[in-house]
């Protein structure tokens, strides 16, 4: 009988761990856990790995006994023995005894899973235990688990005995740890690690370079705030103090032996990647390297910026033996510097955006908020340009003066809201079908002026007639309106543009005296008796003979002076603009257009002398002393002299000189006129200046209410102010303060804040702390007055920060925040502003064919 036991063995492989070192891949630092171990631990780990490698190599050559193979051989012998016993019972075919034998074998041998006697045809003859059915491969059962022994009868194959054993080792990790080779490796690793570690720790202590340095020196180095290392000629760290080790989140001993260049250094932007590190350069050329900047990425992800100094260590020769390297941590300084640069960049962008928005607001400021027509100031700037072009090219230029008939009765009988509707409708009619280049201006009250370039008087009269008809055809729920128009053109005898406007204005009043609702041309009005024309002009206030001979005030010169004043003191410039608007509104209908323009200019320039007042006085937070008032009065006289010598306009100069005169006389003002001898414009200017000064917030006091200002004006009427003009002024202001004028107030607030924030940004660029505080105080008052609470609060914080001597970073941050809030407020206002007030598609800017 022939016996054989085929054996199949499956070998499992354990997972291997990989450890990466601190190295750089495309500038990315990769962490190696072994690098955080001490030098002794790393050497011990290496020796243990070598010992285990020797053990595994011996096992692969068969030097070590293999318990698994011995167990498989024992199972083969056992299976052969079982087969012998089964063959004895198979011959007589004693099947019952065979079953008892198989059960006995399985019960007395726990490692046996099942035993089967199988015929040659595959049929099971006898079996004990749970055995796999025929046709299923035993290959997956594993090595040593299944033994097959053939049973022969003579030369014939009778069948075979199949013995299935349980696994030699338990499944899972626990079974893997039971393997003899694994147990041997674990024992050797543990025992050799302990032996090697304690042996090397004692032996390497004599080789540690840091032990050469006395303890007191190392203690001194560890007390230094800056990091220090000593490297040898091969860039290996021989000594590191505790400060540098703390930066690396490890111990000083761990750093010993590592190359300094292998740390996760990052170069500054723009530095070549092949430039040697400072200590390497110092080792190479033997010279000191000072002030180099490098960034170190620590294991914990923290990035530190160092200012590095490296000095070579030369002992008894010219070649450096090593380098002493210091690391000054400037992370906080550089972060603050980067933060400051970022804030300054944002500050600059916000300033540029505010300047752009200021230009938009200035464009809006050229429009009348009620009718969207040009206001007087913007109109005269454009008029002067058109007049100069017409003179140079000798081309036609005409203007129309338009006045709504019986407008006062509309206000009196139907209310100011109806009056507003009428003015809006008239503004729409006047701006409809205008050509590109035509100018439509709300001249004052219910008066409008239209400038028509390249248009003769006949065509201008035709345009006027179409406007008159359109106004007459306009219908309202309760009223019907008409308008009177006067037309004039540039002629050879026309001295300046103001004379042309005066001529159109005189024609307008000829039309009113002639029955209203008609158009009168200057060339036709000249044919009328002179006394009739003069009487028409007298209805609105006669033009003095000396005023007719005054030169027209050049708008560009006035604009330049006001701009200079605005840069010097935006608050005073804003005050002057408001005073000019109040003067023009009060004087409308009382004086001629020439005199009205001179009065408006006087309002703009009455404080021009403040351009020379020192900042210490001009920006003072409290009330002025007597000496400071003397400086202010002196500069006021200088301002009067500037106006007298700059403009050949006696009415303008006289108005500014005498507006301080008291109506009832004042002994402290010798030489100034009293009562009706004071020019009408000066009396109006005095009231407007006093009113705006009372209602405007100052650094040292808040402004009073409108009603309080009215009461004070009336209290001083007859003594300081003209009583009749005071009442007219109150009526005008009350009309201007209605809903139709709130847009202009908000626009003025946005412009004022924009100008102040520009100056604030300039002061920050100059690091003018005192100027920053003064401007923040002004912005606080301006914002609080107009209900801009967020702007006022931030300005107050900035003012307090200046008073507390806060650092520059805090001031820049608050200034940047304040500018951003102001920019957002301006954007919100510009988003809500009517398109007709600022877009190029407004009726005043649309083109139309040349009038017939």
Beta strands, then each sheet from edge to edge (+ up, - down):
strand 1: 23-25
strand 2: 28-30
strand 3: 112-119
strand 4: 124-129
strand 5: 146-153
strand 6: 156-165
strand 7: 227-232
strand 8: 237-240
strand 9: 265-267
strand 10: 289-297
strand 11: 303-314
strand 12: 320-329
strand 13: 397-404
strand 14: 439-444
strand 15: 447-453
strand 16: 483-489
strand 17: 519-521
sheet 1: 1+ 2-
sheet 2: 4+ 3- 6+ 5-
sheet 3: 8+ 7- 12+ 11- 10+ 9-
sheet 4: 14+ 15- 13+ 16- 17-
end
